[in-house]
Amino acid sequence: MEKDDEYEEKLRCRYLGPKFNFDESRQGLNSIIKNKDEDFIVEGLQIIEPRVRDFKLTDKGIFVDMGLKKRIPINMMGDGIRKIIALLTTIKKKKNGVVLIDEISNGFHYSVMQNLWKVLINAAIKNNTQLFVSTHDYDSIKGFRDATLNTYNNEVAAFSLVKTSNDELKAFHYSVESLDYALKQNSEIR
């Protein structure tokens, strides 16, 4: 097969590390609000705090309606809420692209991991965004399995990276079913 010297492919990609810049998320929220897609964010926020009804973006910040007399500033709600907004706005912004998420579980309580995975996978599918997510957290891996087993078997996969005795890095592929089996066998897959 001949290579076309004029062929050029552009990859739309964004890396989100454990320490993310929340100010960039505010910019992404403007676009989401403009396109009347706030439910996309509200659903994500509700996995952390089910009382969330909506949010408003003002020049003074982001304020969340939780059914109280007044909206509360998002900064009072913890890192998990800000991180879910960062993740969802990035997935939306990189529609038809790739998002790399390092150490997904940072900022989240272990009990929300299954729902977090569901929200992220649904967002990725909706926006045709490919996710590459790293974690060493066992609860995150179990949450991934629980969110995907019998639901997203063909859309997702897991890989374990292992350093061999001669310092080579090898990747081992896990389908959702084989990941389930490995977890049930208490295999070390982190």
C-alpha positions, 0 to 999 in steps of 0.5 A, a space after each residue: 500500500 502506498 503512502 499518500 504524502 499529503 495525508 495528514 490526520 489531526 488528533 484532538 486530545 486532552 490530558 487531565 491529570 490528578 491536579 486539574 485546572 478548574 478554570 478551564 472547566 468554567 469555559 467549557 460550561 459556557 459552551 454547554 449552557 449555550 447549547 442547552 446541554 446542562 442536563 449532561 452536567 447535572 446528571 454527573 453532579 448527581 452521582 456525587 450529590 443526589 440533591 443537585 437540581 441545577 447549576 448557574 454560572 455567573 461572573 462570580 462563580 458556579 452556584 449549585 441548587 440543592 433544594 435549599 433557600 439559596 444556591 451554594 458556591 461549587 467550591 463548598 462542595 468538594 473536589 469530587 464535584 469540581 472534578 466531575 465538571 472538569 471531566 464532563 466538560 473535557 469530554 464534551 470539548 473533545 468531541 470526536 477526539 481523545 481524553 487521557 485521564 490520569 488517576 481517575 479515583 482522586 477526589 472521589 469516594 469509593 462508593 461513587 466509582 461505579 456510577 462515575 464510570 457509567 456517567 463517563 462512558 455514556 458521555 464518551 459514547 454520546 460525544 464519540 470521545 475515546 477515553 484512556 483512563 489510568 488507576 491503581 485504585 482497586 475500588 475504581 477497577 471494581 467500579 469499572 467492572 460493575 459499571 460495564 459488565 453485561 452493559 458495555 462489553 464491546 465498548 470497553 477494555 482494561 489493560 494491566 501494565 506489568 514490568 518484566 524481570 528484564 525491565 520491559 513493560 508488557 500490557 495485558 488485555 482484559 475484556 470485561 468478562 476476564 476482568 470480572 474473573 480476575 477480580 473474583 480470583 483476587 488477581 493483582 491487576 493494578 
